[in-house]
Amino acid sequence: MFAYLSRRGTRPRTMTRLRRVTAALAAVAGGLLAWAAAVPAASAATILIPDPGGASGPVPAIAPAAPVRVIAAGGMPGWQITLIAVAAALVAAATAVFLDRTRASRRSAAATG
């Protein structure tokens, strides 16, 4: 009346695990990129300059500001450097775990065979 089901094939294979880990990392990376893209847009603001003849009356004369020297230096913002470092660490950790489990499964297969 009851069929005996073998439990031998229920263990996920190595490639299935790799696909799951890759999908999880892709989801995390996509979330981080979406967050990184939304932060500058969310922190943007419009600065309103009062009208000289507006409701608050004329604006008092202010001495002109000293000229500002802008030094444009090429470089990468700190958040991009942090994002690259975190992504590299996640990829390295996932690769290390994958290789360790692959090596362990080969050892156990060689010992039993």
ZILIN-V596232 format. One record per residue. N is the residue number from 1. PHI is phi in degrees with one decimal (* if undefined). PSI is psi in radians with two decimals (NA if undefined). BURIAL is # if it has 16 or more other C-alpha atoms within 10 Angstrom, else .. Layout:
<<N/PHI/PSI/BURIAL> <N/PHI/PSI/BURIAL>>
//
This chain:
<<1/*/-0.72/.> <2/-101.5/2.37/.> <3/-90.3/2.44/.> <4/-84.5/2.12/.> <5/-104.1/2.24/.> <6/-73.2/2.38/.> <7/-95.7/0.18/.> <8/-67.5/-0.67/.> <9/-90.5/0.20/.> <10/-84.3/-0.27/.> <11/-77.7/2.25/.> <12/-64.4/2.47/.> <13/-77.2/2.94/.> <14/-63.5/-0.73/.> <15/-67.7/-0.56/.> <16/-65.1/-0.74/.> <17/-63.4/-0.75/.> <18/-61.6/-0.72/.> <19/-63.0/-0.72/.> <20/-65.7/-0.76/.> <21/-64.4/-0.74/.> <22/-63.6/-0.72/.> <23/-64.7/-0.70/.> <24/-65.2/-0.76/.> <25/-64.5/-0.67/#> <26/-64.6/-0.68/.> <27/-65.3/-0.74/.> <28/-65.7/-0.78/.> <29/-64.0/-0.71/#> <30/-63.4/-0.71/.> <31/-63.5/-0.74/.> <32/-64.7/-0.73/.> <33/-66.0/-0.69/.> <34/-64.9/-0.72/.> <35/-64.4/-0.76/.> <36/-65.0/-0.56/.> <37/-76.3/-0.53/.> <38/-82.3/-0.46/.> <39/-62.5/-0.86/.> <40/-62.8/-0.64/.> <41/-68.7/-0.62/.> <42/-73.0/-0.51/.> <43/-92.9/0.04/.> <44/-71.6/2.54/.> <45/-140.3/2.66/.> <46/-99.5/2.21/.> <47/-96.4/2.12/.> <48/-93.7/2.21/.> <49/-100.0/2.23/.> <50/-64.5/2.53/.> <51/-74.5/2.30/.> <52/-58.9/-0.57/.> <53/-109.8/0.46/.> <54/-81.1/-2.79/.> <55/-66.5/-0.47/.> <56/-87.3/0.03/.> <57/89.2/-3.11/.> <58/-68.2/2.56/.> <59/-81.3/2.29/.> <60/-64.2/2.59/.> <61/-68.7/2.30/.> <62/-116.6/2.42/.> <63/-61.0/2.43/.> <64/-61.9/2.48/.> <65/-73.3/2.68/.> <66/-66.5/2.57/.> <67/-62.6/2.47/.> <68/-104.9/2.26/.> <69/-90.6/2.10/.> <70/-98.4/2.15/.> <71/-103.2/1.94/.> <72/-93.9/1.90/.> <73/-114.6/2.36/.> <74/-69.5/2.63/.> <75/168.4/3.04/.> <76/-111.5/2.36/.> <77/-62.3/2.70/.> <78/-62.2/-0.60/.> <79/-67.6/-0.56/.> <80/-69.6/-0.70/.> <81/-62.9/-0.76/.> <82/-63.3/-0.74/.> <83/-62.3/-0.74/.> <84/-65.6/-0.73/.> <85/-65.4/-0.72/.> <86/-66.2/-0.75/.> <87/-62.7/-0.74/#> <88/-64.2/-0.68/.> <89/-66.6/-0.70/.> <90/-65.2/-0.73/.> <91/-64.8/-0.74/.> <92/-64.5/-0.72/.> <93/-66.1/-0.75/.> <94/-64.1/-0.71/#> <95/-65.2/-0.73/.> <96/-63.7/-0.76/.> <97/-64.6/-0.78/.> <98/-60.4/-0.82/#> <99/-66.7/-0.66/.> <100/-64.9/-0.76/.> <101/-68.7/-0.63/.> <102/-64.0/-0.78/.> <103/-63.9/-0.71/.> <104/-66.2/-0.68/.> <105/-70.0/-0.56/.> <106/-69.7/-0.66/.> <107/-63.8/-0.80/.> <108/-68.9/-0.60/.> <109/-68.4/-0.66/.> <110/-71.6/-0.58/.> <111/-71.8/-0.61/.> <112/-84.7/-0.42/.> <113/-88.4/NA/.>>
//
